Amino acid sequence: MATIGTKATYLDFASRMGPDNKISGIIELLARTNTVLEDMYVKEGNLATGHKTTIRTGLPTVTWRLLNYGVQPSKSITSQITDTCGMLEAYAEVDKSLADLNGNSAAWRLSEDQAFLEAMNQSMATTLFYGNQSTYPERFTGLMPRYPKYGAEDPTKTAYNCIDTYAAASGADQTSIWLVVWGENTVHAIYPKGSATGGFTHEDLGEQTLFDSQTPAGRYQGYRTHYKWDLGLTVRDWRYCVRVANLDTSAITTTAVDLFYGMIKAYHRIPAFGMGTAVWYCNNLIAEFLQQQAWVKANLALNYSEVGGKPVTSFLGIPIKRCDAILNTEAEVLTI
């Protein structure tokens, strides 16, 4: 396996792995059904189980000085946080006789394993948004637990970057739109220190004696493949992620619940877009209503274009990506 850099997106990993191309093909498969992997900045952690980072929580005091008057010394205020990686694993098993019927059994096995890869992909995407180690310690903490409430008008508090849509939300049928700026000093994924494959490994365990579901279990010869994905998330600067919350799915129409209002507020919460790659994330329902609302009223901020042969929708110059891991069953977000 060739050595690669310590930071990239997962598609960068796929393009630079080889020469057997096995892991590359698997990452490409994952990216097809999880658009977050196309943009998510990935960096090697500085711990075997995660990443410890220092964040600045306060700026030093500076002084305009008069002649013959001194300046009081000061320093910035920092704190350290540690984010850990979760370990997502799967064993794929197929009957040897069935696999051997195909002349290229390795390719056929990979086609059968796609169901396992899709399950891992969906689980990882869900954890990226909703994972909470206080509830599920075996996972990593995603975005939603970091932005659980809104109401702060103070731009030094995290709740400032959680925006209520002022739509009288109620019940557990809410959803959110996320604006994330992926970058080394903003928001990025992490994988354990020393991994040359971005935390994703694939091992062909070869022929094994497998057991069926009978009672007592019957035995047969089959092939087993082990997939393992170690991944975590670091929000190094919370100002570079914004949640537009309390989008009541039962109330959204082409005219009610102005989605663009919350997105404009979110856009202006980001200090500097030059710090990384900015992307909007929403599920299929919200993507549909965004286009419907743009259709019924003039909206020059929403644009449609084609990039690499694919249609791309953008708002204020930032691409909108569909990620169906974002639920329509979120609880109402409350004020602080």
C-alpha positions in Angstrom: 0.0 0.0 0.0 1.5 3.3 -1.0 1.9 5.9 1.7 -0.3 9.0 1.3 -0.7 12.3 3.0 -2.2 12.9 6.4 -5.1 15.0 5.3 -7.5 14.9 2.3 -11.1 14.1 1.5 -12.1 10.4 1.1 -12.2 10.8 -2.7 -8.6 12.0 -2.4 -7.7 8.8 -0.6 -9.4 6.8 -3.3 -7.5 8.6 -6.1 -4.1 8.1 -4.5 -4.3 4.5 -3.3 -2.9 1.5 -5.1 -1.6 -0.3 -6.9 -4.2 -3.0 -6.3 -7.0 -0.4 -6.2 -9.1 -2.5 -3.8 -9.7 0.1 -1.1 -10.1 2.7 -3.8 -13.0 0.9 -5.3 -14.7 0.5 -2.0 -14.3 4.2 -1.1 -15.7 5.2 -4.5 -18.7 2.9 -3.8 -19.3 4.6 -0.4 -19.1 8.1 -1.9 -21.8 7.4 -4.5 -24.4 7.1 -1.8 -23.0 9.6 0.8 -22.3 13.0 -0.7 -20.7 14.1 2.5 -17.6 12.0 1.6 -17.1 14.2 -1.4 -16.4 17.3 0.7 -15.5 16.1 4.2 -12.0 17.1 5.1 -10.2 14.1 6.7 -7.1 14.5 8.9 -5.0 12.0 10.8 -5.5 12.2 14.5 -2.6 12.7 16.9 -3.9 9.9 19.2 -4.3 6.2 18.5 -8.0 6.5 19.4 -8.7 10.1 18.2 -7.5 13.6 18.2 -6.6 16.2 20.9 -6.9 19.8 19.7 -6.4 23.2 21.2 -9.1 25.8 20.6 -8.9 29.5 21.3 -11.8 30.7 23.5 -10.6 34.2 24.1 -8.4 36.8 22.4 -5.6 38.8 24.2 -6.1 42.4 25.3 -4.4 45.0 23.1 -3.7 48.6 24.1 -3.3 52.0 22.4 -0.2 53.3 24.2 0.6 56.9 25.2 4.2 58.1 25.5 5.6 57.5 29.0 2.8 54.9 29.7 3.3 51.2 29.6 1.1 48.3 28.3 -0.2 45.6 30.5 0.8 42.1 29.4 -2.0 39.7 28.3 -2.5 36.4 26.6 -5.1 34.5 24.6 -7.3 32.0 26.4 -7.3 28.4 25.1 -8.8 25.1 26.0 -8.1 21.5 24.9 -10.7 19.0 23.7 -10.3 15.4 22.8 -12.5 13.8 20.2 -12.5 10.0 19.8 -13.1 7.7 16.8 -15.8 5.2 16.6 -15.1 1.7 15.2 -17.7 0.6 12.6 -17.2 -3.0 11.5 -19.0 -5.6 9.3 -18.3 -9.2 8.2 -19.6 -10.1 4.8 -20.1 -13.8 4.1 -21.1 -15.6 0.8 -21.5 -19.2 -0.1 -18.3 -20.5 -1.8 -20.2 -22.6 -4.3 -22.3 -19.6 -5.4 -19.2 -17.4 -5.6 -17.3 -19.9 -7.6 -20.0 -20.1 -10.3 -18.7 -16.8 -11.5 -15.4 -16.7 -13.3 -14.4 -13.5 -11.4 -15.3 -14.5 -7.8 -13.6 -11.4 -6.3 -15.7 -9.0 -8.3 -18.8 -11.0 -7.7 -18.2 -11.0 -3.9 -17.7 -7.2 -4.0 -21.0 -6.8 -5.7 -22.6 -8.9 -3.0 -20.8 -6.9 -0.3 -22.3 -3.7 -1.5 -25.2 -4.2 0.8 -22.8 -4.2 3.8 -21.0 -1.2 2.4 -24.3 0.7 2.0 -25.3 -0.2 5.6 -21.9 1.1 6.9 -22.2 4.2 4.8 -25.7 5.0 6.1 -24.7 4.3 9.7 -21.6 6.6 9.4 -23.6 9.4 7.8 -26.3 9.2 10.5 -23.6 9.3 13.2 -22.0 12.3 11.6 -25.1 14.3 12.3 -26.7 12.6 15.3 -24.0 10.5 17.1 -23.8 11.2 20.8 -21.2 9.5 22.9 -23.1 10.2 26.1 -25.9 8.0 24.8 -23.9 5.6 22.6 -20.3 5.5 23.9 -19.2 3.2 21.2 -19.8 5.9 18.5 -18.4 9.4 18.0 -20.2 12.6 18.7 -21.7 14.2 15.6 -23.0 17.7 14.8 -26.4 17.9 16.4 -25.4 17.3 20.0 -22.9 20.2 19.6 -25.7 22.6 18.5 -28.6 21.5 20.7 -30.3 24.8 21.4 -30.8 28.2 19.9 -31.4 31.7 21.3 -28.0 33.2 21.9 -27.5 36.7 20.5 -23.9 36.6 21.7 -21.6 35.5 18.9 -19.2 34.0 21.4 -21.7 31.3 22.3 -22.4 28.1 20.3 -26.2 28.7 20.4 -25.6 31.7 18.2 -25.0 29.2 15.3 -28.2 27.3 15.9 -31.0 29.2 14.1 -34.7 28.9 14.8 -36.9 29.4 11.8 -39.7 31.2 13.7 -42.3 28.8 12.3 -44.0 27.7 15.5 -42.5 24.3 15.3 -44.0 21.6 17.4 -43.8 17.8 17.7 -41.1 15.4 16.6 -41.4 16.1 12.9 -38.7 18.6 12.5 -35.6 18.6 10.3 -32.5 20.8 9.8 -30.4 22.4 7.1 -26.7 22.5 7.9 -24.0 24.8 6.6 -20.5 23.3 7.1 -17.2 24.8 6.2 -14.8 21.8 6.0 -11.2 22.7 6.7 -8.1 21.9 8.8 -8.9 24.7 11.3 -12.7 24.6 11.1 -14.5 21.3 11.0 -13.0 18.0 9.9 -13.2 14.2 10.3 -10.4 12.3 12.0 -9.0 8.8 11.8 -6.6 7.1 14.2 -2.9 8.0 14.2 -0.8 5.7 11.9 -3.6 4.6 9.5 -2.5 4.8 5.9 -6.0 4.3 4.5 -7.9 7.0 6.3 -9.2 4.6 8.9 -10.9 2.4 6.4 -9.6 -1.2 6.0 -10.7 -4.2 4.0 -9.4 -7.7 4.6 -10.3 -10.8 2.6 -10.3 -13.6 5.2 -10.6 -16.2 2.5 -12.4 -19.5 2.7 -14.1 -20.2 6.1 -16.5 -22.7 7.5 -19.8 -20.8 8.0 -23.0 -21.6 9.9 -26.5 -21.3 8.6 -29.6 -20.1 10.6 -31.0 -23.6 11.3 -31.3 -25.1 14.8 -28.9 -26.8 15.3 -26.8 -24.8 12.8 -25.6 -26.4 9.6 -22.2 -25.9 8.2 -21.0 -24.9 4.8 -17.9 -23.5 3.1 -18.0 -19.8 2.2 -15.9 -16.7 1.8 -15.6 -14.0 4.6 -14.6 -10.4 4.2 -13.9 -8.0 7.1 -14.6 -4.3 6.7 -13.6 -1.8 9.4 -14.0 2.0 9.4 -12.5 4.1 12.2 -13.7 7.7 12.1 -14.5 10.6 14.3 -15.3 14.3 14.1 -13.6 17.5 15.4 -15.3 20.8 15.4 -12.2 22.9 16.0 -14.0 26.2 15.5 -17.8 26.0 16.1 -18.3 29.3 14.2 -17.8 27.4 10.9 -20.9 25.2 11.3 -24.5 26.5 11.4 -27.7 24.6 12.0 -31.0 25.9 10.6 -33.3 24.0 13.0 -37.0 23.6 13.7 -38.1 23.2 10.0 -41.5 21.7 10.7 -42.0 19.1 7.9 -45.8 19.1 8.4 -46.0 22.9 7.8 -43.6 23.4 4.9 -45.3 24.3 1.6 -44.2 26.4 -1.3 -45.1 29.5 0.6 -45.1 28.7 4.4 -41.8 28.4 6.3 -39.5 30.4 4.3 -36.4 28.2 4.0 -34.3 30.9 2.5 -34.7 33.2 5.5 -32.9 30.8 7.8 -30.3 30.0 5.2 -29.4 33.7 4.7 -29.0 34.1 8.5 -26.8 31.0 8.5 -24.7 32.4 5.7 -23.9 35.5 7.7 -22.9 33.5 10.8 -19.8 32.2 9.0 -16.8 34.5 9.8 -14.7 33.8 6.6 -15.5 31.4 3.8 -11.9 31.3 2.7 -11.1 29.0 5.7 -12.3 25.9 3.9 -14.9 24.3 1.6 -18.5 25.4 2.4 -21.5 23.1 1.7 -25.2 23.1 2.5 -26.6 19.8 3.6 -30.3 18.9 3.6 -32.5 15.8 3.0 -34.6 15.1 -0.1 -37.8 16.7 1.3 -36.0 20.1 2.0 -34.2 19.9 -1.4 -37.5 19.5 -3.1 -39.1 22.5 -1.3 -36.1 24.7 -1.9 -36.6 24.3 -5.6 -40.4 24.8 -5.3 -40.0 28.0 -3.3 -37.5 29.3 -5.8 -39.9 28.5 -8.6 -42.9 30.4 -7.2 -41.0 33.5 -6.4 -37.9 35.3 -7.8 -34.7 34.1 -6.1 -31.5 35.2 -7.7 -29.5 33.6 -4.9 -30.5 30.1 -5.9 -28.7 28.9 -9.0 -28.6 25.8 -11.1 -25.5 24.7 -13.0 -23.7 21.6 -14.3 -20.4 20.4 -12.9 -18.7 17.4 -14.3 -21.9 16.4 -16.1 -24.0 16.5 -12.9 -26.7 19.1 -12.1 -25.7 21.2 -9.1 -27.9 23.5 -7.1 -26.2 26.3 -5.1 -27.4 29.1 -2.8 -25.3 32.2 -2.4 -22.6 30.4 -4.3 -22.5 27.4 -2.0 -23.5 24.0 -3.3 -26.5 22.3 -1.8 -26.0 18.6 -1.2 -28.7 16.0 -0.5 -28.0 13.8 2.5 -30.9 11.6 3.5 -29.2 10.7 6.8 -30.8 14.1 8.0 -34.1 13.0 9.5 -37.6 14.4 9.3 -38.2 13.2 12.9 -36.0 15.5 14.9 -37.4 16.8 18.2 -38.2 20.5 18.5 -35.0 22.5 19.3 -35.6 24.7 22.4 -34.1 28.0 23.3 -31.3 28.3 25.9 
